Amino acid sequence: MRILGIESSCDDTAAAVVDDGRMLVSSERLSSAMVQRRFGGVVPEVAAREHTMSVLPVVEQALAAAGTDPSELDAVAVTRGPGLLGALLIGVTFAKAVAQAWDVPVVGVHHLEAHLYANALTAPIQFPALGLIVSGGHTSLIRWEGHGQLRILGATRDDAAGEALDKGARLLGLPYPGGPEIERLALTAPAEARWRLPVARLGPETLDFSFSGLKTATEELSRRAPQDKASIARALEEAVVEALVKNLARAYARFPVGHVYLAGGVTANRRLQDAVREWGEHAGAAVHHPPVWLCTDNAAMVAAAGYYRYQRGCTMGQNEGPRTPWSLNEVGQEAGWHVDGLR
């Protein structure tokens, strides 16, 4: 089954062709990051305008690179949510229009579920598993029992990990997007850590995250030591990594599984990958993460997730549009999966 995927949830317009949910045929992307850099972050109206101009060219590029005619497609998968409403609307409207013209179904994909399925493009997903999704707008721990069988174990109560990194980058005078800039600067810090930033602990029973206090602490430290940018970047990175790994370890203690999947743009961070891998070796869990280019927003993951949603009969009607907010728990409910005691 050949599926065209379309992604437009934030500042990247992307299209890809994937066979049977696993075999990548083509992947193209146009980013508005350089345009957004002038504003120090994503401006929703600017993102929507850029998607309007980019979605047709990027889809044409993906089809051409795949050597695929629309008549060879079995479905169009598109990010339906969550994300920026205006940006999602461009992608969903375009997907529904071309799918109607090509007489194929449209599959609305959950953006975070798609991030998990980026792992399927390198090797088959092995269940049961835990998923750690870390991006600019989301930080979530997931229990993943099968296709469509997901439950949130923990999520951020305020700011996401990626937001903390982006805010830290702005405080240090680094350009958008901030996560990769923090990582590069942290690598230049002295071997001996000069600073330590706080890691929020929300109580023994919860697996939730909180990064708002870390943002505040980073701001205070940047005022106290404005010349020590590299050490502050390292302290910020270490605090984020520590919070993520500690909660992952707590989740594993409750739900020991054989496999852990990393997903989302922040998981491209090498320090995070190394820390989770070290934990996995000690705990006896196999840790998986996509290559860097599949960690950030892309349409290949949308097409991959779309394949499995299509198998479950999750297609969009003509009167359905973007869906934001949209909890991953609702994806599990769609599949008829209910587990008592899980949020």
ABEGO torsion letter per residue (X at the ends): XBBBBBBAABABBBBBBBBGGABBABBBBBBAAAAAAAAGEBBAAAAAAAAAAAAAAAAAAAAAAAGBBAAABABBBBBAOBEBAAAAAAAAAAAAAAAAAAGBBBBBBBAAAAAAAAAAAABBBBOBBBBBBBBAABBBBBBBAEBGBBBBABBBABBBAAAAAAAAAAAAGBBOBAAAAAAAAAAABBABBABBBBBBBAEAABABBBAAAAAAAAAAAAAABAABAAAAAAAAAAAAAAAAAAAAAAAAAABBBABBBBBEAAAABAAAAAAAAAAAAAAGBBBBBBBAAAABBBAAAAAAAAAAAAAAGBBBBAABBBBOBBBAAAAAAAAGBBBBGBX
